[in-house]
Amino acid sequence: QFSDPFANVDESHTIAIAGAGGIGVVVLAAMTAHTWDLVVQENGCKVLRNLASNHAENIGITGAGGIRVVVVAMTAHSQAVVQEVGCGVLATLSLHSGNRILDVVAMITDAGGIRVV
């Protein structure tokens, strides 16, 4: 059984990950490079979901193309776990986007997010 290393990541760790370039450089790059790897997609989405509740990281994820990466993961993997966590990322990005909510919803729509949800 695969142990989820990201299930209990606290905010101090998420900020450290983001500050180290984890969003654009590591998480999104790994998800992009390993589109067909279920474990990479599942755990990448979990990390993004955790980071997205912080406004600064939310902006970083959306600016780095994270919405499109999540939609690709959801398109490539019909397994419930990727669908659930992917929806969680998109919902968290929307809910924590502040006055950018219309822009974030438009990005989700443009990336094909409505179709996969």
N, C-alpha and C positions, 0 to 999 in steps of 0.2 A: 504494500500500500504506500502510495506517495504521500509524504508528509508535507503539508503546506507551510513553507517557511515565511509566507507573507500574511498569514491569517491574523496575527496579533501585532502588526507593526504599529508602533505608537507615533504620535505626531513628530517627536524630536527626530526619530529615524527617517520619517518621510521628508522632513526638511533637509536633513543631511544628504539623503539620496538626491533630492532635487538640486541642492547646492553643488553637488559633485557632478552635475550634468547627467544624472541618472535618467531623467525623462527622455531627453532627446538622444543622448549618446548611447545609453545602455538599453533601457527598456524598449523604446520604440525601434531602435536598430535591431535588437534581438528579435522582436516580433516580426519585423519586416523581413529579416533574413531567414526566419524559420516559420513561414506562414503555415506550413502543413504540420507543424509539431504541436499537438494538442496541449501538452504540458507547458510549453513556452507561452502559448496563447492564453491559456487559463491563468497562469501565474502573472504574466504581463498585465492582463486585465485587472487582476487583483491589486497589483501595485498601483496602476493608474487610478483605480477606484479610490484607494486610500489617499493618494496624493491629491486627487481632484477636489476634495472638500476644503483644501486650503486655497484661498483666492489667488495668491501669486502662482502657485503650482497649476491651478486651473487655467490661468492665462498661458502658462508655459506649455501645457499639454495641448490646448487648442491651437496655439501658435506653431507648435512643432508638427502639426498634422496628426495628432493623436486620435482625433475623431475618425479619420479615414482608416487608420490602422486598426482601430477597434471594429469598425464596420467590415473590413476585410476579414478579420478573425471570425466574426460572426457568420460571414458568408461562407468561409472555408470549413467551418466546423458546426455541424448541426447538433452536436451533443448539448444536452441541457445545461451542463456546467458553464460552457463558453457562452451560451445564449443568456443565461442568468447573470453572469458576471459582466458580460458585455453591456447588457441593459443597465446594470448597476453603474457602469462607467458613464454611459450616456446620460443617465438620470442625474448622477452626481455632478457632472459637468454643467448640466442645465440648472439644477437647483442652487449651485454655489457660484453662478456666473454673475450675480449682482445685476447691474444695469446693462449687462451684455447678453441677457437671456435671448433676445430676438436674434442676435448675431449667432449665438451658439446653436439655437434651433435651426437657423438657416444652414449652418455648416453641417449639422446632422442630416438635414434633408438633402442637401447637395451631395453628400457622401453616400447616399443611398440608405441611410439609417432607418427611415420610415419603412422601407421595404423589408429589412431584416428583422425589425421588431415585430 
